[in-house]
Amino acid sequence: MTKNSEDLKKRIVALHKDGLGYKKIAKTLKLSCSTVAKTIRQFNRTGSTQNRPCHGRPKKLSAHAQRHIQRLSLGNRRMSAARG
């Protein structure tokens, strides 16, 4: 994230606090209306305009599939993966 985009987000929030609507802000800053709405929604939800980090890689297996694989491996501990 660049410094300019953070400044832009702060300008969006400041203009909204001054009473301008989404369309007026979008037209003034030459942005899409959805970008303005998303930025203001994020500010209202978190109180900040900064992006929040993600929490690691998403899981590929469901809890059910993970239990199934675990049961299979515990069923015969001596079997190799190639033989299974």
C-alpha positions in Angstrom: 0.0 0.0 0.0 1.4 3.4 -1.0 1.3 6.5 1.1 -0.8 8.2 -1.6 -3.7 5.7 -1.4 -3.8 6.1 2.4 -4.0 9.9 2.0 -6.8 9.4 -0.5 -8.7 7.3 1.9 -8.3 9.9 4.6 -9.6 12.6 2.2 -12.7 10.4 1.4 -13.5 10.1 5.1 -12.9 13.8 5.7 -15.2 14.8 2.8 -17.9 12.4 4.1 -17.6 13.9 7.6 -18.1 17.4 6.0 -21.5 16.1 4.7 -20.8 15.3 1.1 -22.5 12.2 -0.4 -20.9 9.3 -2.1 -21.6 10.6 -5.6 -20.2 14.0 -4.9 -17.0 12.6 -3.3 -16.6 10.2 -6.2 -17.0 13.0 -8.7 -14.6 15.4 -6.8 -11.8 12.8 -6.5 -12.5 11.1 -9.8 -13.1 7.7 -8.2 -15.9 5.2 -8.6 -18.9 5.4 -6.2 -18.3 1.9 -5.0 -14.7 2.7 -4.0 -15.9 5.6 -1.9 -18.7 3.5 -0.3 -16.3 0.7 0.5 -13.8 3.1 2.1 -16.4 4.8 4.2 -17.9 1.4 5.2 -14.5 0.2 6.3 -13.9 3.3 8.3 -17.3 3.1 10.0 -16.7 -0.6 10.9 -13.1 -0.4 12.1 -12.5 3.3 12.8 -9.4 3.3 10.5 -8.7 3.5 6.8 -5.7 1.1 6.9 -5.9 -2.3 5.4 -5.9 -5.2 7.9 -3.6 -8.1 7.4 -5.0 -11.5 6.5 -4.6 -14.4 9.0 -2.6 -17.0 7.2 -3.4 -19.3 4.4 -7.0 -20.5 4.2 -7.7 -24.2 5.0 -8.1 -26.5 1.9 -9.8 -29.3 3.7 -13.1 -29.2 5.7 -13.1 -30.4 9.2 -15.0 -33.5 8.1 -12.4 -34.4 5.4 -9.5 -33.8 7.9 -11.1 -36.2 10.5 -11.6 -38.8 7.7 -7.9 -38.6 6.7 -6.9 -38.8 10.3 -9.0 -41.9 10.9 -7.5 -43.6 7.8 -4.0 -42.9 8.9 -4.6 -44.1 12.5 -6.3 -47.3 11.3 -3.1 -48.8 10.0 0.0 -46.9 11.2 2.4 -49.1 9.3 0.9 -48.6 5.8 2.9 -46.3 3.6 1.3 -43.4 1.6 2.2 -45.1 -1.7 0.4 -48.3 -0.7 -2.8 -46.6 0.5 
